[in-house]
Amino acid sequence: AIKYGGSHPEIEIGVDIGKNGGVADGMLRFWICDKGSGVSEKDQEILFNKFERLEKVNIDGHGLGLSIVKRIVEKMGGEVGVESEIGKGSLFYFTLPVAD
């Protein structure tokens, strides 16, 4: 969100519990939202793949971060996702089961 959230990023971070916000009962959803340029539906489909970079110019990194997050979260019984609209920013999230 800091890197892609615009020249003066506006960022919100939060957590939803249970059925709040469409989250399944027994799950937590952690999220971060920005007011950046957004991600197209086509790019959202590949965003969590290894070595996929949406912007090739002047960006440090190897395109592994989101794929590593996805792998870890899925091994813990959760899921990852993004909700985004061009020009309106993005909301990235991951869910995890609530510990007993």
Secondary structure, DSSP 8 states (H G I E B T S, - for coil): -TTTSTTTT-EEEEEEETTGGG--TTEEEEEEEE-SS---HHHHHHTTSTT--S--SS--S-S-HHHHHHHHHHHTT--EEEEEETTTEEEEEEEEE---
